Amino acid sequence: MFDIKEEIKKLPHKPGVYIMKNKDDEIIYVGKAVDLKKRVSQYFRNSSNHTAKVLTMVKYITEFEYIVTDSEMEALVLECNLIKEHTPKYNIRLKDDKSYPYIKVTVNEDFPRVFITRRFLKDGAKYYGPITDGFGAKETTDLINKIWPVRKCRRKLPEDIGKERPCLNCHIGQCCAPCDGSITKEEYGVFIKEITDFLDGKHKKVIDRLKAEMEEAAEAMDFEKAASIRDKIIKIENLTSHHKLSNEGSGDSDVIAFSRAESDAVVQVFFLRNGKMTGREHFFMSNTDDLSAGEVITGFVKQFYSGTAYIPKEIIVQYELEDKDIITEMLCNIKGSKVNITVPLKGNKAKLVDLAAKNAAITLEQFGERFKREQMRTTGAVNEIKLLLGLDKPLLRMEAYDISNTQGFESVGAMIVFENGKAKKSDYRKFKIKTVYGANDFASMEEVLRRRLNKTINEKEVSFGRLPDIILMDGGKPQVAAAKGVLWEFGLDIPVAGMFKDDKHRTKGILFEDREIIPEKNSEGFKLLTRIQDEVHRFAITYHRSLRDKKSFHWVLDDIPGIGEARRKALLKKFGDIESIKNADLEELKDTEGMTAKAAEAVYEFFRTGERKLQNE
């Protein structure tokens, strides 16, 4: 038994991270502390000073863990990582998990390339972004490739110069062919300098050069070329016209402000690169009630920049951050250079912050109702199911199971997972039934559940995730009984319910503790049950069909004398499907890797006489 008072006495006066857990061993809060003993003990005394959310949280804390670190900054980094991994219920949470495209110029290569990437690496290349509009990133790179004939291939140059012929891009005038030595490194470097100038915002230099080329083409009566250059100039001017907002001076910066209603907030970020706005994005945050404005911004900055690809030189925020010095130190270490966090009171920066806040308020107004509807559809629906079943325990993780076979042939099991009312497809699992023969759904379900629980409990396989809060079986009493029997074997007490259907094979209700519960058809709980039952059935039958089709293919070829696994694979590799093999002539079959003349003749004859003979039998 965990004695909180006694464990508090053992806490050290050192920096670190504390992890609060409930009676189900779930992590419900993660925090950092300069002094673990002082910080953790505060939760369990002076309750009159606590916010409503903290008072509620403390009621559920049955034990805690802690990790001592060498410094407050290490504690901050660890706190960010743990919150991201466990998404504790009472922590302020950044709900969005977006990644953005960057335009990458591989200036670390002798003959650089220009392309879009979502991975930001410290590899010596130049990255431009983030670009919140993926189409905008593609439009920019397409334009660059039309104006400057730089290579798109991944050949290693100069090592591979002359080894292969130039590709199609060279023949259509979109590559200067450094692969065959047609251009020197210095000449190629001129193109790259112009491209980086363009991406750095020095558009005038590029436009002036193109205008000079256009005039030369017009004077030479080459009007087609002049028109082509004119179109390029128009495209550049259209692209550059998007950068209306700017920040005095140069350099990269992010502008951050938020707006909130009740416990939810929308944070707006403006991305400014080289003093010009290149994009903007909004983020939803939950659990912001009882938090000061500074705490909301602090929570966002910690979570966003601990996982983002790029940290700018300056972060301009709406309110002063808590733990500003230690957060700045963390960001400097991640970036590898100086980062400034500022709260402007006047001037252009203050105007940008105000504009970001107004945009956040507009977004909150636009999406607030939709966000609430989504919550009702997910977490709200889960709570409805919990109330229907009369359960006290939160149903954060729901696992559903189904069996699929055709008269006992190729029997398979499927497991799907819903967390907080949303499908978690990374945790879906498929099972090929190994110990049951024939159409025995009861025994097959036992095998599937036994293997699933064994993976987590005995084999400690992390990829299967934690144990579910409820198990949903596609079916009625036999399936529920099968699950309960396996749970008893493992000594587990997990609620089990059956999802049953009506005469039209549509979800009707839920069987729990020998009670048939029929929810209101328009309720969110019923709609969620329907989605879960349809999804587990779809997942199971898709896997079964894939195995059945594969087996059918193998059975056909297995009937041909002299065709073993190696030749079967060779035939499939060459022809792709059974119909193509069937229609192949004898010479094509002989030309297949590993095939002898006798084996090829056997295949040829089988599809003309042997197959019909088997069908008649």
N, C-alpha and C positions, 0 to 999 in steps of 0.2 A: 504493500500500500504506500502510495506516494504522499508523504507528509509535507505540505507546502511550507509550513512555518519552519520545520526543521531543515528543509532544503535551502530556504532563503539564508539561513545562518551559515551555510557552507559556501555561499556565493563569494567569489573573490572581488576585491576592489581593483578590477582591471577592465580594460576595454574589451568589447566583444559583442556577440549577437545572442539574443535570447529568443527562444521558440516556444510559444504557448500552444498547449494541446488540450483537446476536450476528452471526454470519457471514451470516445471511440478511437482515440489515438490519432485524430486528425489535427493537422496544423491549422490553427485559426488566426494566429497573429505572429508576425516576425518583426523584431525591432533591434536597433543597435544602441549601444550605451558606451559612454566614456568610463563609467563605473557601473559594472553589472549589479553589484550588491545594492547600491543606492537606487538604481533605476527600477529593477524588478520589484524590490520591496515596496515602492511607491504604489504599485497596483493594488496591493492588499492592505493599505491603510489610507486614512484621510479620504474616505469615499465621498465626502461632501464636496471635495474639489474636482471630482471626476466628471467628465461629460456623460451624457446619457448612453452614448455608444460604448464607452469604456466600462460603465457600470454593468451594462448588458453582457459584454464580453467576459468580464471577470467572473460572472456567475457560471460560465461554461468551462472555465479553466480548471482542469483537474491535475495537471502536471506541467512542468516546463523543462526544457533543456537549454544549455548554453554552450557557446563556443568562444573560447578566449582567443583574442588576436593580439598582435604586437602593437597595433596602433589603431586610432579611431578611423583612419582612412581605410585600413584593411577591413574593419568592421562594416564600414559603409558599403564597400564593394561586395562583401559577403551578403549583407542584407539585401541588396539589389538582386543578386543572383538567386537567393532563396525565395524572394517574393515572386520573381518571374517563374521559378520552377514549380512552386506550390500554390500560387494564387490564393493566399489565405483569405478567409471570409471577411475579417475585420481590417485588413490593410486597404489603404487607398490603392485602386488598381487602374492601370492604363489598359483599356479594353482592346485597343486596336493593336494589331501585329503586322504593320505594313513594312514592306521593303520597297526601295525606290531605285529606278534606273539611274545610272551615271554614264556619261560618255567618257570612255577611256582612250587615251593616246599613249601608246607604249613607247615613250621617249627613252626608255631603258634599252630599247633594241636599236640596232644600226639602221634598220629600215622600218620605222614605226608603222603601226596600224591604228585605225580609228574604229571603235565599235562600242556597242551598248553592253553594260554589265550591271549586275546587282550585287556583285562582291567587291568590297573596297579593301584592297590589300596594300600593305606597305612594301611595294615591290619596285619603287623607283619610277613608276608610270605616273602620268598626270590624269586626275579625275575631275570631271566637271559635273556638278550637280549638288544635291539631289534634284532630279527632274520629276515633279509630281505628276506630270502628264506623260504617260508612256508613249502616246502617239507623237507628242512633241519631240521626244528624244529621237524617235525613228525618223521623223521629218527632218530634224537637224542633221543626223548622220547621212541620210539619203542625199541631202543637199550638198554636204561636204564631199561625198563620193562623186557627185556629178561635176563639181567645180574643180576638185583636185584629184588627179589620177593616182592616188596612193593604193597600195596593195591591200587585198582583203584576205589573202591566203595565210596559212600558218607555217609556211616553209621557214626553215632555219636559214637566215641570211646573215652574213655572206657565205656561210659554209656550203649551202646548196645551190649557189649560183652556177648555172649551166648544166645542172643535172637533169632538168626536165624542161619541156617546152612551155612557153608562156600559156596561160589559161585563156578562156574566152574573154575575160574582162579586158585583156590587152587588145584583142582584135576589135572590140567595140569601142575602144578609146577611153575606157574607165580605169586603166592601170598602165603605169609607165614601165612595167616589166623589169623591176630590179632583179628578178630571178634569172634573167639571161644577160645581165651586165649592161643593159641599155641605158642606165643612168647611174651616175656616181653617187656616193653617199652624201657628198656636199650638195649636189644638185637636188637630190631628194629632200635634203634638210630644209631647202627653201620652201618647199610645199608645206612641210610640217610646221615651220615657223609661221607661215600665213594662217594655217589652220588653228594653231594655238592662239594667235592674235585674235582671230575671229571668235573663238570660244572664250577668250578673255574679255570680250566686249569691245575690241578695237575694230568695229565694223567699218568705220570710215575708210581706213587704210585699204581694206579689201574691196570696198565699193569703188574707191578711186581707181584702183588697179584695173578692175573689170570695166569701168567706164572708158579708160584709155584703150583697152583691148577692143571694146565695142566700136569706138571711133575709128581705130585702125582698120577693122573689118569693113566698116561702112565705106571708108575711103577707098578700100580695095575692091569695092563693089560686091563683097561677100555678104550679102544681106541676110542669108540664112544663118550664118555664124553670128552676125550682129544681133539678130532677133533672139537667138539662143542665149547669148550673153545677157541681153536685156531681161529675159525671163528669169535668169539667175539673180540679177540685181533686184528684181521685184520680189522674189522669194526671200532674199536676205532682208530686205526692208520690211517685209511683212513679219518675219520672225522677230526682228529687232524692235518692232513697234509694240510688242507685247510687254516690254520691260518699261512700264510707265513709272512704277514706284522706284525710288532710289534713296540711298542713305549717303549723307555727306562723306566725303573721303572715299577710300577704296578698301578692299578687303572683303572677307566673308563674314556674315553675321546671320543669326536667327532672331526673329522677333516673336516673343511669346506672351499671349494674354488669354484670359478665359472669361467665361460667363457660366453661371450655374443656377439651377432651380432644384430645390429640395436636396436630395443626396447625390444628384448627378451633375456633371459639369462638362462643358465642351471647351477644349483648349484649341486655340488657333495659332498656327506657326507660319510665319512668313519666312521664306528662304531667300536671303539676299546674297548674291555672289558677285564679287567685284563691284559692290555698291549698287547693283541692280537686282530687282526682284525677279527670280527665276521660277518661283512657284510658291504655292501655299497648300496647307493641309490642315484638317481638323481631326481631333481625337476625342473620344468619349472617355470619361473617368467616372468611376463609381465610388461609393463610400466617402463622399466629400462632406457629408453633414457633420456638424460639430467641429469642423476644421477651419482655421483661419485662412484668409486669402494666401498668406505667405506659405502655409503648410500645403495648400493645394499646388501652388507653383513648384514648391520644393519637391513634392512627391512626383510631379510630372518630370521635372528635370532629371531626377535620379533615375527613374525608370526608362525614360526615353533615350538619354545619352549613354546609359550603360549598355544599351543594345543596338544603337544606331551605327551605321557604317562610318559616318563622317561627323566630326565635331568642328564647328567654325571657330575662328579666332575670337569672336565676340558673341555673347548670348545676351540679348536685350530683353529684360523681363518686366512684367507689370508691377510686381511686388518684390520686396526684399526677401531673399531666401533665408531660411533657417539653416544653420550649419554651413553658411556660405563659404567660409575659408576651406573647410574640409572637402566640400563638394568641388570647389575650384581645383583643389589639389588633385582630386581623383580624375577630373576631366583632363587636366594637364598631363597626368601620367598616361591616360589612355591615348591622347592625341600625340604626345611626345613633344609638345611645344606649349607656349603660353596661351591660356584661355582667360578672357575677361568676362565677368558677369556684371552687368550694369542695370540700374533702375533710373532711367532718364526722367527728369522733372520738367524739362522744357526743350524747345528746339525740335528738329526734324525727327529725332529718335522718339521723342515723347508722342509726336503725332502718329508715328508708325505703330506704337504700342496702342494708342487710342483706337486706331483703325482696326487693328487686330482684335481688340476687345469687342468692337461693334460687329465685326464679322462673326465672332464667336457667338454673340447674342442672337444674330440672325440665324445662324446654323442651329442653335439650340431651339429656337422657335420653329424652324422648318422641320427638324428631325426629332424634336422632343416627343411628340405624340407617336411618331413611328417607332421610336426607341422604346416607349412604354408598351406599345402593342407587341413588340418583339419580346419584351420581358414577360408579358402575360402569356405569350405563346410558348415560352421556354420555362423559366423558373416559376412563373405563375402556374403553368400547367402541372409542373412537378408537385407544387404545393397542393393543388387540387387532388391529385392522385394520393398524396400522403394523407390528406384529410378523409378521402373516401375509404381508405384502408384502415383508418384509425391509428396511424403510426406516429410515434413521437420523434423518431430518429430522422434527420434530414436525408433525403434521397438524392444525394449529389451525383452518385454513379449508379446507373441502371444498366444491367446486362440482360440481353434477350437471346434466347436460343431456339433453333428450329432444326429439324431433320428433313432431308430430301433424298428420295430414291425412286426408282422405277421398278416396282414389283421386287424390291430387295436388291436390285442391281446398282452397283456403284453408290452405295449409301454414304451420305456425307452429313456433317453437322456444321452449323454456322453459329457464331457468336458475334453480336454487335453491341456497341457501347454508346450510351447517351450520357453525357455529363452536363449538368445544369440545364437539361432539356434540349441539348444540341448533340447531334451525331458526332462522335469522335472516331472518325474512320481509321485513324492511325492505330487504334486498339482493336479493330475488327480482327477476328481470327477464323480460319477454316480448318475443319477436321475431317480427314478421310477415315471412315469407320474401319477399325482393324480387327476387333474381336467378335463382332456380331455378324451373323450370316442370315440373309433373308430380310424380309420387311418387318423388323421388330423395332419400332420407334421408341418403345419404352426402354429397352436395353441399350439402344444406340444413344439415347439421351443420357443415360447413366454413364456410358463410356466418355462421352464428350465432356460432361461436367467434371467427372473424376480427373480427366487429363488436364482440364483448365485449372482446377484448384491445386493439383499437384505441381503445376508449373510455378505458381506463386508461393505456395507454402513449403514444399520440400525442395524444389530445384532453385528457388529464389530467383526466378527469371524476371528481371525488371521489365522487359518488353511487354509483359502481360498486364502491367499496371497493378494497382492495389485491388483488394477484394471489393465486390460490389456492395451497395447498400440495400439492393433488392434484386432478385432474379425473376425475370419474366419468361415464362415458357409459352411457346406457341402451341396451345392445346388446352385440354381440360385436366380432370383428376389424375389420369395415368401419368401424364407428363409432370404434373406437380409432385405426385408421389415419388417419381423417379428422382427428382431433384432433391427432395427432402431426405430421401434415403442416403444419397451421396453426402449431403451436408452432415448428416448424423455420423457417417464414417469418419469425417474430418473433425468432428467436434465443433462445428460452426453453427451459429444461430443467426442466419440471414433470412429475412422474409422471402417467401416464394409465392408468386401469383401466376395464374394461367390466363392467357388471353384467348377467348373463344369467339367463334364467328356465328353468324346466322345462316339461314338456309341458302342465302345468295352469296355466301362466302365473303361476307363483309364483317368487319369488327363489330361485335355486339356488346361485349362487356368483359369483366375481369373476375376470375374466380380466386377467392382469398379466404383461407380458413374455413373451407367448405361452404362459403357464401357466394352466391352469384350476385355481383354488383353491376347494375346497368346505369352508367353515367348518362347525364343529359347529352344528347347528340350534338348540341351546339356549344357545349362546354369545351374549354381549352384542354382540360384533362383528357376528355374522350378523343379529341383530335390528336393529341400527343400519342395516346395508346395506339390509335390507328396508324400513325406514321411509323411507330416502332414495329408493330406487327407486319406491316407491309414491307418495311425495310429488311427485317430479318428473313422474311420469306423470299424476297428478291435476292438477297445475298446467298442464301442456301441453294436456291434453284439455279442460279447462275453458275455456281461452282459445280453442281451436279451435272449440268448440261455440258460444261467444258470437259469434265472427265469422261462422260458418256460418249461425246463426239470423238474424243481422242481414242477411247477404247475401241469404238466402232471402226475407226481408221486402222488401228493396229490389227483388229480381228481379220479384216479383209486381207491384208498383206501376210498375216501369219498363216493363212491357208495355202500360200504358194510355196512349194518345195524349193529349198535352197535360199530362201529369203529370211535372214536373221536380223538382229537388231542393227548391225552396222550397215547392211545394204538397205534396210528399211529407212534409216536416217538419211542415207545418201540419195535415195529416190525422192524423199520429201524435200530435201534441200534443193535438188535440181528442179523438180516439177511443181512443188508448192502444195498440191492437193491431189486427192485420189482421182478426180476427173481427168486431170492433165496426164497422170500416169496411164490411165485407162486408154486415152486417145493417142499416146506416144507410139511412134513406129519403132520397129525392131532396132534400127541403127541408133536411134536416140537412146534407147534403153541400154544397148551395148556400150554406149559412150559414157554411161554413168560411172562415177568413181567406185571401184571395188567390184564391179559387175563382170562376171564371166559370160561368155557367149551362151552357155547352158542356162545360167540364171536369168539372163535377159529373155531367152526364148520361153522360159517357164512363166515369166510375168506376162509376156506377150500373149501366149496361148491361154493363160488363165482368164484374162479379161475378154477372150473371144469364145472360149468353150467351157473352161473350168468354172467360171462364175455362174453361168447358166445351169451347169450341172448341180452345183451346190444349192442353188435356189430351188431346183426341181426336187432335190432330196428333202 
